[in-house]
């Protein structure tokens, strides 16, 4: 009996790996640029999906499997339904947190996730995009109207979104590159000590002789704060550094 249970559980595990791998791989490919994986909730949610679908499912199969059991098909169907429900919920959760916009707001960039993005409110066609797209650069300009400014400030203070989620104030990123680059942090401050250089080992080793060729700005996400690195020529992001930019200002 043990061998039958083990065989059924292993087969279930194999099928689960294929299905979960396909779903997570597709979400990773379409929704999560490698650049932002470390500052998004992707890894945490993906691990929950893997834990439920690759551990719980095969384990339950091992428990219930008996070749001559009359309700075996029903039992396995229930397990499959539980797994599919968990996988569907997890996939939707990943969709919800994937970045739709990478928005510059005053002195920092913010990853605006699908759950917060409102492309239908955008005034410029380039930002009236589907939430199935990902990581489009945007520039959020504070409105001149005092009442609108106060509404944004009050909304942010009460837990609502800051300027970066108000797509109605988005302007073409390319038109404001100089303003973005002007807010760059000093690379000497970022790479000042051995600890920060070790956290950015790959980037620092590759670019230690031309650090001034890049701009470094704070990057906020729901998960953590980091630094986004821009090419000074194109103002396009090329890397993220696992350093809290607000801690730098305290040193």
C-alpha positions, 0 to 999 in steps of 0.5 A: 500500500505504501508503494502505491501511495508514494507512486501516486504522490510522486505523480501528483507532485510531477504534474503540480510542478509542471502546472505551477512552473508554467503559471509562475513562469508565465507571470514572471515573463509577462509581468515582472521585469527582472529589474524589479523582482527584488523590490516587488512581492513576487518572491513571497507570493510565489513561495506561498503558491509553491508551498500550497501546490507542491506540498499540500496537494501531493501530501493529501494525495498520499493520505487519501490514495487507496487503489480500491477506494470507492470515493478515490476519484472524488477525493482526488477531484477535491484535492485538485479543486483545492490546488487549482483554487489556491493557484488561481488565487495566487496568480491573481495576487501576483497580477495585482502586485505587478508594476504597471507604472514606474512613476517619478514623483518629485524626488523618487520613483514609485512602483505603481502596482496593478491594484493601485493603477488607474490608467483610465484616468490618464490624460495622455494616450501613452498612459491609457494602457492595459493593466496586463502591460508592465513597468511603463515609465511616467512622470507625475507633475504636481498640479498648479491648482492649490485645491488639487494639491491639498486633495492629494496631500490630504489623501496621502496623509489618510492612507490613500495614494500619493501623487504617483498613483494619480495618473491624471497628472502623468506627463510624458517621461521623455519631456522631463528627463532633465528634472529626473536626472537632477535629483540623482544621489551622489554615487560617492555617498552610495558607495562610501563604505565596504558594506554598501559596496558588498550589497551592490557587488555585481554592479559596483564591480562592473562599473566602479570606474564609471559610476558617474555615468549613471543617475541614482534615485530612490525607488519605493515599492510596497515591499521595500525602499531601494535605489534605481540606477538610470543611464544618464543618456537615455534616463532608462533604468538599468539596475536596482541596488538593495540599499535604503536611500533614506538611510544614506541621508542620515549618514 
